[in-house]
């Protein structure tokens, strides 16, 4: 939460305190916010009022701490509450404003925050604390730097440049509004593997298809078919990195969420849309898809069409890539493209 949200909360809790049947967890918006609150004397009310202060991180929003108890209600000022995202499979999470959350913490039930009377005014500080002590400047001799990796930290898998033709089976067919939580689940069991892509990749689509990763490995990758708004929700890069590691060549959908579409491109996976949305209904899991001369098709000027076959039936696809994004895809992802740009000039 922001400085004003937490300063207001601190003053209310100092006056009223947290209800004995409530567990109140607070996620500060940044380290800068915490330090500024401390210097302004605004932290005391949070502690004396009974709140638990966490690190400025994703935390409870993705089930890394503050998971609600079984069969209990949780009210949160986060912006997402998909089932199970909190870390509890049978969660009942309601989304609300900070003011409503504070009122619920004080009253012990969801209530109108105006019942607490006039909320204390909070004046923004003239300037926030600037503390960059945890930022390490780049070493002028990078070749001498040794990267220390524990057993659960693996190098980022590399993607090969886009071949002339791509083909494979449809590994999974999905409907509309598939979130990045569905693609790459969060939670205390899975997220500790975020620096170990081979390990975390075993959980891609785990909640909807536990055999997906195994099937992807057996088929040397393949294709994903989606509906409208594929990849909505968190900007979670692992929802693109892990499928890349599993050999996903393209995601074909009716439409894409903007950020996830960019992430797919950055990791060398082609996000393509159906020219005719009804073609989505004709493709089944296990179908064989081939996109011949895909590099040449991407280079076609004045067109954004891609011709593919699904079980030897022609389907028309389309894209809206920029010239730079086409270069990224042909290179096999943004890292490859950047390295090539700066090494070849």
C-alpha positions, 0 to 999 in steps of 0.5 A: 500500500501507499504512504497515505494508505498506511499512515491513515491505517496506522492512525486508525489502528492506534485509536481502535485496534484490530478486532480479536477475531481478525488477523491483519497483514500489511504489505507496504508498497516499497522499501521507500514507503516503509522508511518514510513512514518510520521517519515520520513516526507513522509505524507505531500505530500499526504495531500497537494496533495489532497489525503484522507488517510484511516485506514490500513484495508480492507476498500474500497476493500470490499466496506467499504468506498471509494465506487465509485459514480453511473455510474463512473469509479474507478481504484484501485491497489487492486487485486479483482474487482468483480461486486458490491464488491466496494459497488456500484452495477453498479460499473466499477472498473479497476485494475492497478499498483500503478504507473498507479493509481497515474498517473490517479489521477493526469491526471484525466483519465487512462494514461500511467504512464511513461508520468509523467517522471522519478518516484522519487526513494525511499530508504527503511528505515533501519528499520520500526517503531515497536509499539506494544502498542495496543497489550494486553498480555494474562491475567494470570488469564483468568477466571477473564476476563470479555468479554464485548459484545454490542448488535451486538456482539454474541458468536461464534456458536458451531459445534457438533462433526461429527455424524456417518451418515450425510444427508439432501437436496441440498440447492443450486447448483452452477457453476464454480469459485464461490467466497467467495464474492458470498458465503458471500457478503461484503459491508457496509450493511453486514460487520458490522454484522461480530461479529454477526454470526446469523445475518450475516448468513441471507445474505449467497448467498444473491446476487444469491439466497436471499431465501437461508438462509431461506431455510437452516433454514427450512431444518435444513441445508443440502448440497451445490453443486459447480463446479470448483474452489469453494471458490476462492477470499478473504480468508473470514472466514465468508464464512465458519462460516456462512454456518456452523451456517446454518447447512451446512454439506458438500460442494461437488464440482469439485474442491476447492480454497485452502484457502476456503477449509481449512476454511471449514475444520476448521469449521467442513464442509466437502469439498468433490470432485466428483470422476467423475465430470460428476456427478455434472450434475446429482444432482439437487437442492432439491435432498436428499443426504446421506453419511452413516458411514461417520466417518468410511469412513474417517478413512479408511486407504489407501483410500480417497474415500467417498461413498454417495447417491443422491436420492438413486443413488450411487455417489463416492466422494473423499478427500485429508485430512491429518490425522490432518484434519480428526481429526478436521472434526470428532471433529466438527472443529478446535476450538473443536479439539484444546480444546479437545487436550489441555484439555484431553492432 
